[in-house]
């Protein structure tokens, strides 16, 4: 095993445990993966593991093109299809995070698109480009993978009806930061909707945030 792969396994473990500690996933739901730099492979969470129980050796090495498990004996995540498809669609994507957080799931289930408002967006400015609502499909299906790549053709995150949210980034840490901020934005929108109508930030500010994301070298 290369030093690069081992380091990536350790980073995935840290990110997964932090997502669990932050309350963004529960039980064995959700999945994370990271592309191994310079290869057509990724490391992905095995099915049935809680994020908080992950160890570096648990992650499976998977061929992005064929989805064949190259290293590891556990069953790969049920959502391996859309993880690999997103890597094929976004050449610069280095990490994918899919979780089932409360507020993103609520908004997606009622068909409510995310309204970008508040200042939490500064923590993940690439989200200012917009966060589409994908079409529903059964978990683990090719139809879901099709819907995900369609929704995220030009966006680094999306809401998934009855399901949760997914975000990508140039690194697994960037992808995790994107889903965390996305859930904060969804919570703000939910709470605003209890007392009034969501009011988006001015388009000029959204455009500025997208440019800031590009200047920072983030995936946009």
C-alpha positions as a LaTeX table, in Angstrom:
\begin{tabular}{lrrr}
\hline
Residue & $x$ (\AA) & $y$ (\AA) & $z$ (\AA) \\
\hline
Unk1 & 0.00 & 0.00 & 0.00 \\
Unk2 & 1.36 & 3.40 & $-0.96$ \\
Unk3 & 1.91 & 6.17 & 1.58 \\
Unk4 & $-0.63$ & 8.28 & $-0.33$ \\
Unk5 & $-3.33$ & 5.63 & $-0.01$ \\
Unk6 & $-2.62$ & 5.08 & 3.68 \\
Unk7 & $-2.80$ & 8.82 & 4.38 \\
Unk8 & $-6.09$ & 9.04 & 2.50 \\
Unk9 & $-7.51$ & 6.18 & 4.57 \\
Unk10 & $-6.58$ & 8.03 & 7.74 \\
Unk11 & $-8.12$ & 11.28 & 6.51 \\
Unk12 & $-11.37$ & 9.50 & 5.58 \\
Unk13 & $-11.50$ & 8.00 & 9.06 \\
Unk14 & $-11.11$ & 11.42 & 10.70 \\
Unk15 & $-13.73$ & 13.01 & 8.46 \\
Unk16 & $-16.21$ & 10.19 & 9.00 \\
Unk17 & $-15.89$ & 10.28 & 12.76 \\
Unk18 & $-16.29$ & 14.06 & 12.81 \\
Unk19 & $-19.44$ & 13.93 & 10.70 \\
Unk20 & $-20.89$ & 11.45 & 13.19 \\
Unk21 & $-19.80$ & 13.57 & 16.16 \\
Unk22 & $-21.45$ & 16.60 & 14.56 \\
Unk23 & $-24.75$ & 14.72 & 14.39 \\
Unk24 & $-24.88$ & 14.80 & 10.60 \\
Unk25 & $-25.36$ & 11.05 & 10.26 \\
Unk26 & $-26.72$ & 8.29 & 12.44 \\
Unk27 & $-26.56$ & 4.51 & 12.54 \\
Unk28 & $-24.82$ & 3.16 & 9.48 \\
Unk29 & $-26.50$ & 5.62 & 7.11 \\
Unk30 & $-24.51$ & 7.78 & 4.71 \\
Unk31 & $-21.26$ & 7.15 & 2.89 \\
Unk32 & $-17.99$ & 8.87 & 2.10 \\
Unk33 & $-15.28$ & 8.29 & $-0.47$ \\
Unk34 & $-12.08$ & 9.83 & $-1.76$ \\
Unk35 & $-10.29$ & 9.52 & $-5.09$ \\
Unk36 & $-6.76$ & 8.16 & $-4.88$ \\
Unk37 & $-4.70$ & 10.90 & $-6.59$ \\
Unk38 & $-3.30$ & 10.01 & $-9.99$ \\
Unk39 & $-5.40$ & 6.85 & $-10.34$ \\
Unk40 & $-8.81$ & 5.70 & $-11.54$ \\
Unk41 & $-9.63$ & 4.35 & $-8.09$ \\
Unk42 & $-11.35$ & 5.59 & $-4.97$ \\
Unk43 & $-11.58$ & 4.52 & $-1.35$ \\
Unk44 & $-15.16$ & 4.12 & $-0.16$ \\
Unk45 & $-16.92$ & 3.32 & 3.10 \\
Unk46 & $-18.10$ & $-0.28$ & 3.41 \\
Unk47 & $-21.78$ & $-1.03$ & 3.85 \\
Unk48 & $-23.11$ & $-1.48$ & 7.38 \\
Unk49 & $-20.47$ & 0.53 & 9.25 \\
Unk50 & $-21.25$ & 3.53 & 11.44 \\
Unk51 & $-19.06$ & 6.54 & 10.69 \\
Unk52 & $-17.89$ & 6.59 & 14.30 \\
Unk53 & $-16.61$ & 2.99 & 14.06 \\
Unk54 & $-14.53$ & 3.45 & 10.92 \\
Unk55 & $-10.86$ & 2.53 & 10.88 \\
Unk56 & $-8.42$ & 3.21 & 8.02 \\
Unk57 & $-8.31$ & $-0.45$ & 6.99 \\
Unk58 & $-12.12$ & $-0.62$ & 6.61 \\
Unk59 & $-12.25$ & 1.46 & 3.43 \\
Unk60 & $-12.48$ & $-0.46$ & 0.17 \\
Unk61 & $-10.41$ & 0.35 & $-2.90$ \\
Unk62 & $-12.74$ & 0.47 & $-5.90$ \\
Unk63 & $-12.13$ & 0.93 & $-9.63$ \\
Unk64 & $-14.01$ & 4.08 & $-10.65$ \\
Unk65 & $-14.71$ & 2.79 & $-14.16$ \\
Unk66 & $-15.80$ & $-0.78$ & $-13.40$ \\
Unk67 & $-16.77$ & $-0.49$ & $-9.68$ \\
Unk68 & $-14.75$ & $-3.63$ & $-9.05$ \\
Unk69 & $-13.45$ & $-3.97$ & $-5.49$ \\
Unk70 & $-9.67$ & $-4.11$ & $-5.81$ \\
Unk71 & $-8.82$ & $-4.25$ & $-2.11$ \\
Unk72 & $-10.95$ & $-5.28$ & 0.86 \\
Unk73 & $-13.43$ & $-8.06$ & 1.58 \\
Unk74 & $-16.47$ & $-6.17$ & 2.90 \\
Unk75 & $-19.44$ & $-5.14$ & 0.79 \\
Unk76 & $-18.99$ & $-1.64$ & $-0.68$ \\
Unk77 & $-21.49$ & 1.11 & 0.03 \\
Unk78 & $-24.84$ & 0.69 & $-1.69$ \\
Unk79 & $-24.28$ & 4.15 & $-3.20$ \\
Unk80 & $-21.04$ & 3.22 & $-4.97$ \\
Unk81 & $-22.77$ & 3.83 & $-8.36$ \\
Unk82 & $-23.29$ & 7.55 & $-7.83$ \\
Unk83 & $-19.94$ & 8.05 & $-6.11$ \\
Unk84 & $-18.08$ & 6.62 & $-9.11$ \\
Unk85 & $-20.29$ & 8.46 & $-11.58$ \\
Unk86 & $-19.57$ & 11.78 & $-9.87$ \\
Unk87 & $-15.81$ & 11.13 & $-10.08$ \\
Unk88 & $-16.18$ & 10.41 & $-13.78$ \\
Unk89 & $-18.22$ & 13.59 & $-14.26$ \\
Unk90 & $-15.97$ & 15.85 & $-12.17$ \\
Unk91 & $-12.31$ & 15.22 & $-13.01$ \\
Unk92 & $-11.18$ & 17.52 & $-10.18$ \\
Unk93 & $-13.39$ & 15.95 & $-7.52$ \\
Unk94 & $-11.32$ & 14.36 & $-4.79$ \\
Unk95 & $-14.06$ & 13.54 & $-2.27$ \\
Unk96 & $-17.76$ & 12.72 & $-2.07$ \\
Unk97 & $-19.87$ & 12.93 & 1.08 \\
Unk98 & $-23.45$ & 11.67 & 1.27 \\
Unk99 & $-25.40$ & 12.00 & 4.51 \\
Unk100 & $-28.99$ & 11.90 & 5.80 \\
Unk101 & $-29.18$ & 15.12 & 7.85 \\
Unk102 & $-32.43$ & 16.31 & 9.37 \\
Unk103 & $-33.05$ & 19.66 & 7.71 \\
Unk104 & $-31.84$ & 18.85 & 4.19 \\
Unk105 & $-34.09$ & 15.79 & 4.31 \\
Unk106 & $-37.08$ & 17.84 & 5.46 \\
Unk107 & $-36.70$ & 20.43 & 2.70 \\
Unk108 & $-36.11$ & 17.83 & 0.00 \\
Unk109 & $-39.09$ & 15.75 & 1.11 \\
Unk110 & $-41.51$ & 18.66 & 0.72 \\
Unk111 & $-39.93$ & 19.59 & $-2.62$ \\
Unk112 & $-38.52$ & 22.87 & $-1.29$ \\
Unk113 & $-35.43$ & 24.10 & $-3.11$ \\
Unk114 & $-32.68$ & 25.65 & $-1.04$ \\
Unk115 & $-32.71$ & 29.44 & $-0.79$ \\
Unk116 & $-29.20$ & 30.80 & $-0.25$ \\
Unk117 & $-29.43$ & 33.29 & 2.63 \\
Unk118 & $-27.56$ & 34.18 & 5.78 \\
Unk119 & $-23.81$ & 34.38 & 6.24 \\
Unk120 & $-23.03$ & 30.68 & 6.84 \\
Unk121 & $-22.58$ & 30.47 & 3.07 \\
Unk122 & $-19.18$ & 32.17 & 3.48 \\
Unk123 & $-17.94$ & 28.88 & 4.92 \\
Unk124 & $-18.62$ & 27.10 & 1.63 \\
Unk125 & $-18.88$ & 29.81 & $-1.03$ \\
Unk126 & $-19.16$ & 27.40 & $-3.97$ \\
Unk127 & $-22.68$ & 26.59 & $-2.75$ \\
Unk128 & $-23.67$ & 30.12 & $-3.80$ \\
Unk129 & $-23.84$ & 28.79 & $-7.37$ \\
Unk130 & $-27.00$ & 26.98 & $-6.27$ \\
Unk131 & $-28.05$ & 23.68 & $-4.75$ \\
Unk132 & $-30.53$ & 21.83 & $-6.97$ \\
Unk133 & $-33.13$ & 19.31 & $-5.87$ \\
Unk134 & $-32.55$ & 15.98 & $-7.60$ \\
Unk135 & $-35.30$ & 13.61 & $-8.68$ \\
Unk136 & $-36.20$ & 10.74 & $-6.38$ \\
Unk137 & $-35.04$ & 7.21 & $-7.09$ \\
Unk138 & $-34.50$ & 4.14 & $-4.86$ \\
Unk139 & $-31.22$ & 4.10 & $-2.90$ \\
Unk140 & $-28.39$ & 2.27 & $-4.64$ \\
Unk141 & $-30.11$ & 2.26 & $-8.02$ \\
Unk142 & $-28.66$ & 3.24 & $-11.39$ \\
Unk143 & $-31.62$ & 5.60 & $-11.70$ \\
Unk144 & $-30.46$ & 7.42 & $-8.58$ \\
Unk145 & $-26.94$ & 7.68 & $-10.02$ \\
Unk146 & $-28.43$ & 9.09 & $-13.25$ \\
Unk147 & $-30.45$ & 11.65 & $-11.27$ \\
Unk148 & $-27.46$ & 12.65 & $-9.18$ \\
Unk149 & $-25.11$ & 13.32 & $-12.08$ \\
Unk150 & $-27.87$ & 15.26 & $-13.85$ \\
Unk151 & $-28.55$ & 17.44 & $-10.80$ \\
Unk152 & $-24.85$ & 18.00 & $-10.10$ \\
Unk153 & $-23.73$ & 18.58 & $-13.68$ \\
Unk154 & $-22.82$ & 22.17 & $-12.82$ \\
Unk155 & $-23.23$ & 22.19 & $-9.04$ \\
Unk156 & $-21.13$ & 20.76 & $-6.22$ \\
Unk157 & $-24.07$ & 19.69 & $-4.05$ \\
Unk158 & $-27.71$ & 18.69 & $-4.21$ \\
Unk159 & $-30.67$ & 17.80 & $-2.03$ \\
Unk160 & $-32.14$ & 14.31 & $-2.46$ \\
Unk161 & $-35.90$ & 13.86 & $-1.91$ \\
Unk162 & $-36.76$ & 11.63 & 1.09 \\
Unk163 & $-33.06$ & 10.87 & 1.38 \\
Unk164 & $-30.61$ & 13.61 & 2.36 \\
Unk165 & $-27.81$ & 15.51 & 0.69 \\
Unk166 & $-24.58$ & 14.98 & $-1.22$ \\
Unk167 & $-21.61$ & 17.25 & $-1.86$ \\
Unk168 & $-18.26$ & 16.96 & $-3.56$ \\
Unk169 & $-14.97$ & 18.83 & $-3.20$ \\
Unk170 & $-11.40$ & 18.76 & $-4.39$ \\
Unk171 & $-10.63$ & 16.94 & $-1.14$ \\
Unk172 & $-12.66$ & 14.84 & 1.26 \\
Unk173 & $-12.34$ & 17.64 & 3.81 \\
Unk174 & $-13.75$ & 20.18 & 1.35 \\
Unk175 & $-16.68$ & 17.88 & 0.52 \\
Unk176 & $-17.40$ & 17.44 & 4.24 \\
Unk177 & $-17.30$ & 21.19 & 4.83 \\
Unk178 & $-19.76$ & 21.65 & 1.97 \\
Unk179 & $-22.33$ & 19.23 & 3.43 \\
Unk180 & $-21.95$ & 20.75 & 6.90 \\
Unk181 & $-22.64$ & 24.27 & 5.64 \\
Unk182 & $-25.44$ & 22.94 & 3.45 \\
Unk183 & $-27.19$ & 21.50 & 6.51 \\
Unk184 & $-26.74$ & 24.82 & 8.36 \\
Unk185 & $-28.36$ & 26.64 & 5.43 \\
Unk186 & $-31.22$ & 24.14 & 5.36 \\
Unk187 & $-31.82$ & 24.57 & 9.09 \\
Unk188 & $-31.90$ & 28.35 & 8.72 \\
Unk189 & $-34.41$ & 28.07 & 5.89 \\
Unk190 & $-36.61$ & 25.69 & 7.87 \\
Unk191 & $-36.66$ & 28.06 & 10.84 \\
Unk192 & $-37.30$ & 31.11 & 8.66 \\
Unk193 & $-40.24$ & 29.30 & 7.04 \\
Unk194 & $-41.82$ & 28.95 & 10.49 \\
Unk195 & $-42.19$ & 32.72 & 10.76 \\
Unk196 & $-42.02$ & 34.11 & 7.23 \\
Unk197 & $-40.77$ & 33.74 & 3.66 \\
Unk198 & $-37.13$ & 32.94 & 2.86 \\
Unk199 & $-35.36$ & 35.89 & 1.25 \\
Unk200 & $-32.25$ & 35.06 & $-0.79$ \\
Unk201 & $-29.05$ & 37.03 & $-0.71$ \\
Unk202 & $-28.70$ & 39.53 & $-3.57$ \\
Unk203 & $-27.48$ & 37.98 & $-6.81$ \\
Unk204 & $-24.48$ & 40.30 & $-6.77$ \\
Unk205 & $-23.34$ & 38.80 & $-3.48$ \\
Unk206 & $-23.92$ & 35.26 & $-4.72$ \\
Unk207 & $-21.81$ & 36.02 & $-7.79$ \\
Unk208 & $-19.09$ & 37.46 & $-5.56$ \\
Unk209 & $-19.09$ & 34.31 & $-3.43$ \\
Unk210 & $-18.71$ & 32.06 & $-6.48$ \\
Unk211 & $-15.75$ & 34.16 & $-7.62$ \\
Unk212 & $-14.28$ & 33.94 & $-4.12$ \\
Unk213 & $-14.59$ & 30.14 & $-4.26$ \\
Unk214 & $-12.71$ & 30.11 & $-7.56$ \\
Unk215 & $-9.99$ & 32.38 & $-6.17$ \\
Unk216 & $-9.56$ & 30.02 & $-3.21$ \\
Unk217 & $-9.11$ & 27.11 & $-5.59$ \\
Unk218 & $-12.28$ & 25.35 & $-4.43$ \\
Unk219 & $-14.30$ & 23.06 & $-6.66$ \\
Unk220 & $-16.98$ & 25.19 & $-8.35$ \\
\hline
\end{tabular}
